[in-house]
Amino acid sequence: IKVQVKHRKGTVSGPEMRSFRGALKDDDNGLFVSTGGFTEDAKREAEQSPPITLLDRDGFLVLLLEHYEALEPEFQAKLPLRRIWVPA
């Protein structure tokens, strides 16, 4: 798995995604993480073969909350959260 991470306000563009794709070999899996999200061109580029998995800020937060209880205590201590039940 090859991963590229961008922490910024701006979105990742198609040319950036093509550049990342150029670093992948045929048997590599790509994961592109961007807190700023992705342009439509970048999303289309990520769908090409082999596909690149995209993870934006919101997707990261969903994964964090899904797996929070499985995190090691040292990481939970850096981001202390408590589950609160709300009637539906």
VENPEZI-V681298 format. One record per residue. RES is the residue in one small letter. NEAR is the number of other ideal C-beta (glycine too) atoms within 12 Angstrom. D_LAST is the distance of its C-alpha to the last C-alpha in Angstrom with 2 decimals. Layout:
res = [RES;RES]
near = [NEAR;NEAR]
d_last = [D_LAST;D_LAST]
//
This chain:
res = [i;k;v;q;v;k;h;r;k;g;t;v;s;g;p;e;m;r;s;f;r;g;a;l;k;d;d;d;n;g;l;f;v;s;t;g;g;f;t;e;d;a;k;r;e;a;e;q;s;p;p;i;t;l;l;d;r;d;g;f;l;v;l;l;l;e;h;y;e;a;l;e;p;e;f;q;a;k;l;p;l;r;r;i;w;v;p;a]
near = [15;20;19;28;19;26;14;16;11;15;24;35;25;23;15;27;33;21;19;32;27;17;16;27;12;9;9;19;15;31;24;39;29;34;21;24;24;33;21;16;18;31;23;18;29;33;19;19;11;20;19;36;26;34;27;28;23;17;20;22;16;13;18;20;16;12;15;20;14;12;18;12;12;9;15;16;10;12;15;12;16;9;9;6;6;5;4;3]
d_last = [39.37;40.37;37.95;38.33;36.18;36.26;34.71;35.22;33.80;35.64;34.71;36.64;39.09;40.67;43.92;42.14;40.36;43.75;45.33;42.80;43.35;47.05;46.54;44.96;47.19;46.70;45.04;42.83;39.06;37.98;34.91;34.77;32.41;32.25;30.18;31.46;30.38;32.74;34.72;34.67;38.16;37.03;34.23;36.85;39.24;36.75;36.43;40.19;41.63;40.90;37.37;36.11;32.52;31.01;28.56;27.58;25.92;22.37;23.05;24.49;21.48;19.24;21.92;22.26;18.65;18.79;22.04;21.98;22.29;25.30;27.12;30.22;29.98;32.31;29.98;26.92;29.18;29.80;26.12;24.47;20.68;18.39;15.00;12.37;9.17;6.29;3.78;0.00]
//
